[in-house]
Amino acid sequence: MSSENLSYPKEKLNVLLFEGIHQTAVDHFREAGYTSITHLSHSLQGPELHEAIAKAHIVGVRSRTKLTAEVLGHAKRLFAIGCFCIGTNQV
């Protein structure tokens, strides 16, 4: 049995990238088979962030997006966070 049969289909996973993360990251996700990619040039806060993260499986942040315990409480589908910055204190 191939590993493809054991993985959740990548086209059903939602990738959410904040704060203008470099286009190379988007390209790598696409090349790996991810098709549902939201690439924002800015961070979100409050209800907007809660709504966006609720649908995300993978999130990429830089230093302005704050993923607090409250925010992560809305992220029921989330299984990975990538920090595209120096440090991880925003998570």
Secondary structure, 3 states (H helix, E strand, C coil): CCHHHCCCCHHHCEEEECCCCCHHHHHHHHHCCCCEEEECCCCCCHHHHHHHHHCCCEEEECCCCCCCHHHHCCCCCCCEEEECCCCCCCC
